[in-house]
C-alpha cells in the first residue's frame, strides 16, 4: 500500500496490531483507524480506550473507527475515542 502513492490508508483492525500495520505501511503513508467496530458495538468504554491507546502507541495518524459506525453503538464508547486523545 505504501508504494501506491496514496496519502492515507484506512485499515481494518483484523490486519494486525497498530504497530505491525505501521511497520508494513512505512513512515510515509498516513494511517487511519485503530478502533474495531465489534469493540465499539459490544465492548466497554475501557476496551475502546485500550484500542485508542494501542493506536496512539502504534503511531496511527488518524484514530477512529475502522469503518462505518454501527447505528446502535453506545455513546459512551464513541466518547471514549475522543477522551483518550486529549
RAUR-V813101 format. One record per run of one state. SS is the DSSP state (H for helix, E for strand, L for the rest). FROM is the first residue (numbers start at 1). LEN is the number of residues. If there is no record, write none. Layout:
SS&FROM&LEN / SS&FROM&LEN
This chain:
L&1&7 / E&8&4 / L&12&1 / H&13&3 / L&16&2 / H&18&8 / L&26&4 / E&30&6 / L&36&1 / H&37&6 / L&43&2 / H&45&13 / L&58&4 / E&62&4 / L&66&9 / H&75&10 / L&85&2
